[in-house]
Amino acid sequence: MGVFYNHFHSQLFVQPAYPTRSFAGETVIITGSNVGLGKEAARHIARLGASKLILAVRNVSAGEEAKKDIENTTQCGRSVIEVWQLDLASYESVKAFASRASSLQRIDVLLENAGIATAQWSMAEGHERTLTVNVISTFLLALLLLPKLKSTAKQFNTEPRLTVVSSEVHGWIKFPEWNDPNVFETLDNKEKAKASFGSRYPLSKLLEVLVVREIAPKLDGSGVILNYLNPGLCRTELGREGNFALKILYAIRFARTTEVGGRTLVASAAAGRESHGKWMTDGKVNDNMLAPFPRSNDGKKASEKIWSELAAIVENIQPGVTSNL
């Protein structure tokens, strides 16, 4: 009951602060930034003086339109924003993007916002597509770019931020599958997952939470800040693949605007050492707003198990990548 009360209270009564922290001199990458929260976060960060802002998008032409719009509504120079192709449903695309990004002089922020919420079952790279996009590729990209984030910390005496956009809906479901011998194998089985597929998006967000909680301590002392956040329910294109519950909530105007939601992404991208390994909601660090399960003893065991399985998956994609932690 407390989880839902907190959600409704935030949606109705809390307004995240308007971003003011300068990003001058910084290089920022935002995935899924041609629409919605990612685009609005990019607009704020461009306004706040980023030296280089990379819109990492699946649809390059849509990314170019977003670039023009952001340039026209901010004071950023025409050379600040670049549009790079990234398709999280393709491991080769993720690896190609990471290789290109690793040649940058620095990366101060990797803001991982891209994700899908679909009612349609499909597979990508041997896994159910929601898992591939929201979980596997999201952390594959993070691991591939950790060396550049760490080198940025040392070379420029700064603290780069690795930020994962998750959601409070991680606490809206049960997760009995964590006890199965192989969790990803169970979740990739269409027949086994059929009855609960409607909760696949919240489940992907729970998996993100569990992984972040497991790997954040491994980055202690690296100079890299890893945090994760809840933007609240916002009027975005997240439900464009048939998530009708989201469309209903949008219709009754319960959701935040994308500009207000985007503020929470910027807050995490600008946060300091106090946010490392921490949950942020309404633009502030607040681990108490995490759902009970991730903080429980069973949640700790689930975090260890999910990370173990995910580590094996990404090692198969890119041998040695987990050593980047």
N, C-alpha and C positions, 0 to 999 in steps of 0.2 A: 504493500500500500504506500509506503514511504517513497518508493521509486517513482510512482505515478504522481504523487503529490508534488515532489520536487520538480518533475517535468512541467506540470501545469503552472506551478508558481513561477518558474523561470519564463515560460512562454508568455504569460500574462502580465507579469509585474517587473521583470528584470530587463534592463536595456544595457547591453555590453557597451563599454566606453568607446568613444570615437578614437581611432588610432592617431597618435601624435609622435611616436618614437621614430627618429630618423633612420633610414637605411642607406645613408650616403656612403659611397665607396664599396657597397656590398653587392655581391652576385647572388641572385635568388632564382631558384627553380621552383615552379609550381606545376604540378601535374593536374590534368583535367581543368585547364584554365581558359577554355574558350567560351564557357557558359557558367552560370550559377555562382556558387561560392568561390570557386577558384578564380573566376574572372573578376569578381568584386574585390577579393583579396589582392589580386594583381593590380587593380586600379588604385587601391590604397597604397600599396608598396611603391608603385610608380610615382604617385603623388608625394611620397615621403622620401624620394630622392635616390632610389636604388641606381647603382651605376650600370648594372646589367640585369635584365629581367627576362628569363626564358620561360615562354609558355609552352609546356610540354603537352601536346595534344594528339589525339588519334586522327582528327580531321584537320589537315593543314590549312585548307581554304577557310574553314570556320575560325581557325586560329588567327589567320591574317585579318579577318574581319574584326575579331576581338582586339587585335593589336591596334588597328586603326581607331576603333572606338575609344580605347583607353588613352591613346595619344591625343585624341581630340578633346578629351574631358580632363586632362591633367596637364601639368607644365613639363612633363618629361620630354627629353630630346628625342628626335626621330631615330637615333642610333641606340637607344636604351633597350628596347624590346626586341627580342628575337623569337621566332616561332620554330620549334623543333618537333619532328614527328615522334610520337611514342604511342604504341599500341600494347597495352598491358595484357591483352589476350594472346600475345606472341612473345615467347621468350627471346627469340632472335631480335625482335624490335627492342626489347628491354636491354639486351646486351649491347646492341649497336648504339642506343642512346647513351648508356653508361660509358661506353668507350669514348664517344664524342665529348661528353661532359667532363670526363677525366682529363681532357686536354686543356680545360679552362685554367686560367691562372689561379682562381680561387672559387670555392663555393661556400657561401656564408649561411644559406638556408636551402634545405631540400624540404619543400612543403608537399607532402604526399596526400593529395586531395581526391584524385581520380577514383571512381568506383561505380558499380552498377547495382541496381535493385530491379530484378526481373522476375516475372511470373512464369517465364518460359524456360523449360529445361533445355540446356545445350551443353556441349563439351568443348573445351579449348585446351590444347596441349595435354590431353589425357586426363583432365580433371573437370568437374562441373565448373562452368564458366564463372560463376560468382566467386568460387574459391580461387580460381586462377587469377582473376583480375584484382579482387579486393584483398586477397591474403598472399598468395604465393608470389606474384609479380611485384606486389607492393614491397615486400621484404627482400626479394631478390634485388630490386633496384637500390634499396637502402644499403644492403651489404656490398653491392658493387661500387657504390660511391663513398663508402666509409673511408677508404684510404685518402681520397681527395679532401673529405671533410676534416680528417685528422691532420693532414699536411697543411691545410689552411689554418688550423688552430695554431700549429707550431710556427709557421712562416710569418703569420700576420699578428700573432699574439692576441688572438680573439677566440670566441667560443661559438663555433657554428652550431646551428640548430637543425636537428632532424625531427620533423613534426609529422605525425600521422593523424589524419582526420578520421576519427571514429564516430561513435554515436552513443547516446544514452540508451538506445534500444537494445544494447548488449545485455541489459538487465531485464528485458521483457520476456525472455524465453527460458526454458529448461534445456539442459545439455546432457542428457543421459549417455549420449554416444561417447563421451570422453572415457568411459569405462571399457569401451570395445578394444579388442586387441590392436586394431589399426584404425584410427579415427578417420583419416582421409579416405581410406578404402571404403568405409561405411558410408561416408558422406557422398562419395562418387557413385554409389550404387543407386540407380534410379528407382528400383523397386523398393528398396529399404527406405529411401528418402522421400518417397511420394507423399506419405501422409503428413510430413512436416515441412515440405518444400516451401510453403507459404511463409515460413519463418527463416528462410535461408539468408536474407539480408541481415536481420538481427544476429543470426549465428555468425556470419562473417565478421561482424563488428566485435562480437565476443572473442572470436579467435584472434583478432588484432590486439585486443586488450590483453589477452593471455600471453601472447608473444612479446609484446612490449614489456610487460612486467617481468618476463624471464630474461630478456636480453639487456635491459637498461643497466643492471648492475655490472654487466660485462664491459660496459663503456665507461665505468667510473675511472677517472684519471686520464681519459683519452683526450680531453679538451672538447669533446662533442657533447652537446646537450640533446638528449632524446626525450621528447614529451609527446603526449597524445591528448586529443581534445574532443569535446562534444559541442557542436555548433548549435544544437537545438534543431527543432523542425523548421525548415526554411522553404520558401517557395522557389524551388529549383526544378530542373528537368530530370531529377533522380527517378521519378515515377513514370518516365516516358515509355518504358517497356511493359506497361500493363499493371503497375502497382496501384490498384484502384483505391485502396485505403488512403494512400498518400494524396491522391487526387481529391478525395472527399474533404480531407483536412485542409487542402489548399483552397477549395471552393468556399469553405466557411470562414476563411481568413484567420485560421488559428495559427498559421505558420508565420515566422518572421520573414521580412524581406531579405533578398539576397545580400543587399548592402549591409544590413545589420548582422546577418549571419557571417558575412565575410570578415567582420571586425574580429570575431573570435579566432579565425585562422591567423590573422595578423598578430593578435595578442600572443599566440603561441609561438609564432615565428620570431617575435621580438623578445620573448621571455628569457630570463637569466638562469643561473645555476640552480636557483630555488625550484625550478620546474623540472629538473632532470628526473626522469622516471615517474613523473607525476601526471595525474589526470587534471585537465583544465576544462572548466565549464563556465559559460558566461564571461569568458575572457580572463578567468582567474584560476589559480592553482587551488584545487579542492579535491583531495583524494577521498574525502568522506562522501562525495557524490557518486563514487563508483558503486556498482551493484554489489550486494553482499557476496555472491559466489566467487568472483575473482580474488576477494580478500580473505576467503575462508581457507581452511587446511586443504579441503578438496580442490579448491581453486588453485592453490599452489601446486598440487600434484598434477592437475590438468595443464597448467602452464608448462611444467617440465615435460610432460608427455607431448603436447602439441608442438613445442619447440623442437623436441627430439625428432619428431616425424617431419616437420617442416625443414629442419636442417638437412635431413637425408634427401629430401626432394630437391632443394636448391643446390646441394652438392652434386647431385646427378645432372643438373642443368649446367652448372659451372663449377667443376672440381676446385676445391680449395677456398671457395668464397666465404665460408663461415669463419675461416681464420682471420678475416678482416676485422672481426670483432676484437 
